[in-house]
Structure formats: C-alpha cells, structure tokens
Amino acid sequence: MQKDRDQIFLAEALKLAKEGLYTTHPNPRVGCLLVKDDAV
C-alpha cells in the first residue's frame, strides 16, 4: 500500500533531520529523501 511506503520514507527523513540536532543553528533541521519508483 502506498501509504505504508510513504510512512517508511517519512520516518527515514525524520531520522536524517535528527542528525542535525546541534549543528544547524540558526537554520531549521531538515531531512530529505528523493524517491522514485519506491527507490531512494
């Protein structure tokens, strides 16, 4: 189901954003994944 895959990719993007917890000030923490045909 597409929704399940979207949630997996969103969780991975949030995990990436957490890696910038103390290194991005004053910018916001951002996680980004480029996905095409269910591949990162």
N, C-alpha and C positions, 0 to 999 in steps of 0.2 A: 504494500500500500504506500502511496506517495507520501502521505502524512508521516508515516513512521520513518521513512528515509529523511524527510525534512527535519524531523526532530533529532535524528542522529547527527546530521550535518550542523544543525544549530548548536547542539551540545559541544561539538568539536570547535566551533567558532568561539563559544564562550570560554572554553578551556584555553584557547590561544590568547584571548583577551586577558585572562588572569595572569598570564606570564608577564604582562607589562605593569603589574600592580604598582611597583615603586619606581618605575623607570620612565613613565610617560608624562609626568607633571610638567607643565600645566595642561597638556593635551589630554583628551579622554582616552581611556583604554579601548582598543578596538580589536576584534578578531574577525578575520575574513577568510573565507574559503571560496575558491572558484570551482564550481561543479558543472560538469557537462556529461550527459548520459550516465548519471549515477557514479561518475568517477571524479575524484578530486584532482 
